[in-house]
């Protein structure tokens, strides 16, 4: 797998047209299983074939059960300077319910170890909207983040995906997911608790101390080009989007046999317009109206929808930007679908 990923890195060199690489992200699957030599070999291949910024943000997604002082020391030695830890919760009850492999003690310990190893840019994932989840229990999770001085938080509401164990439990009334009002209340608590500590919301699900925004994600939301390598990886160069075959064996087979390993779609005017809306409305900056106009002049129907949503208190038009309000952020998916064209 490593040699195939390295091969793809070399082959795809023209994709970014000699652009300066500002961020590198080891994510998806379980990259925290990689050892120092494997991470180092991938980074070496990238640096030999691309122009990489000397201060590039290099993130590794890590499972708590893969974190120990030895692995942390190796990752730091290889050049990883940001950790994204998939904790989900600091509460034992939640972790057991979500069938997570790690315990509350391991969740707390891995953050302590990361700080001890010298990592100064740490992000954790938290989940809210769990069944029978009280506001006090949610606040307890948030306060743990604050207590440890974690610089970045990604908080996601529990969603019930079709054809999963969770969806079956819901159908059988074994669990009752949090309703929209409960989710809204928990989201408000999240905003208020973090805001009091100077942790700002810069995207609907992402919060950080000043200077600790995820540059990788921010570049994505700004519509910058990116290259993804490995199974299931996605790439974007402004005019097209491509995605690699998801099956590991099939990916390796195609790479070794020099066969095409990805599919591509050329983005239509409507795709590009909708893309700007989709990513812009999620951010604190909002959607740049001039950027929309550079793709296609919005119709009167579009502006009527904007006026309607302003009147509902869901968004504001400030200078050349459309920005969602606090209540609008809770309805971001619906608002975006109503504004999309095509």
Beta strands, then each sheet from edge to edge (+ up, - down):
strand 1: 21-26
strand 2: 52-62
strand 3: 82-88
strand 4: 122-128
strand 5: 152-157
strand 6: 200-203
strand 7: 206-208
strand 8: 234-236
strand 9: 240-244
strand 10: 262-266
strand 11: 287-288
strand 12: 315-318
strand 13: 321-324
sheet 1: 1+ 2+ 3+ 4+ 5+ 7- 6+
sheet 2: 8+ 9- 10+
sheet 3: 11+ 13- 12+
end
